Amino acid sequence: MASEPVSVVFKLYCLTVMTLVAATYTVALRYTRTVSSDLYFSTTAVCCTEIIKLFLSLGMLAKETGSLGRLKSSVIDNVIRSPIELLKLSVPSLVYAVQNNMAFVALSNLDAAVYQVTYQLKIPCTALCTVLMLNRSLSRLQWFSVFMLCGGVTLVQWNPAEATKVQVEQNPFLGFMAIAVAVLCSGFAGVYFEKVLKSSDTSLWVRNIQMYLSGILVTLVGVFLTDGAEVIEKGFFFGYTAWVWFVVLMASVGGLYTSVVVKYTDNIMKGFSAAAAIVLSTVASVTLFGLQISATFASGAMLVCVSIYLYGLPKQDTSKVTKADLDKDAKSKLITV
């Protein structure tokens, strides 16, 4: 559980890997959408990601159960004999499929650094869904950080940075709308999945398997509804290069690795990771794509990084503070008398 003792070195390792995965995935995806001459179908890449996640989750469940026999029993009980649970997990599967496809649309039209900053709008979206769906409350500092983050993203989009080394035609408005859809999907699907996880004692990896099975079906439907004719003509893996497979692998591993990070680290470290990923993406974009940093972009990115840190700060333990204040007030009253 989250309370398991782990070393500082391991936490730093988690932080480093999560940061590198987030930044590398974004920059590599942007590269594959702007450099490749034979552009691959993004819908097939999303489908491949779901398939790899399924097999990785099966491997983790096998490790958790300890034997192939227990793995088989768990899959039969929780998948084959639980159609209602599969239907329940098909909701986030559909929403995540839309989100992942929107990421490809966004990074086809926006620079990686701009995308990385703007995508942090998922934080206020998730906060709102948490309040509405899980009946949780946010502190004043968290609400303040949410508004600060929105202000930072507004600055970044006010005068979008341009990449001089990208020759493909881009539509920044379409890219921003794609991010808007993606953050809405991210907020809802993340909170919905958390609610399903906490509604029972079912293993995380079992829930992942249920979701990815639904996800494979949903993304396959998406492939043939969106690119069906061209996929049949050119092939499912048309345009795939080593870089495309690298993006698919990073998306697969990154999604599962988040579970480890959530288990062993805290919100402050995740905030540092998101801020560091923004910095790394910006540096990579300047180097690879000739991104021109403007004053508004730099100011907006700084506001976003600070707001992420503030949002992740732990809430004050009011029970302890209240008790101390009560003791102090009681003593002051005695002195006054």
Buried (B, 14 or more C-beta within 10 A) or exposed (E): EEEEEEEEEEBEEBBEBBBBBBBBBBBBBBBBBBBBEEBBBBBBBBBBBBBBBBEBBBEBBBEBBEEEEEBEEBBEEBBEEBEEBBEBBBBBBBBBBBBBBBBBBBBBBBBBBBBBBBBBBBBBBBBBBBEEBEEEEBBEEBBBBBEBBBBBBEBBBEEBBBBEEBEEEBEBEBBBBBBBBBBBBBBBBBBBBBBBBEEEEBBBBBBBBBBBBBBBBBBBBBBEEBBEEEBEEBEBBBBBBEBBBBBBBBBBBBBBBBBBBBEBBBBBBBBBBBBBBBBBBBBBBBEBBEBEEBEBBBBBBBBBBBBBBBBBBEEEEEEEEEEEEEEEEEEEEEEEE
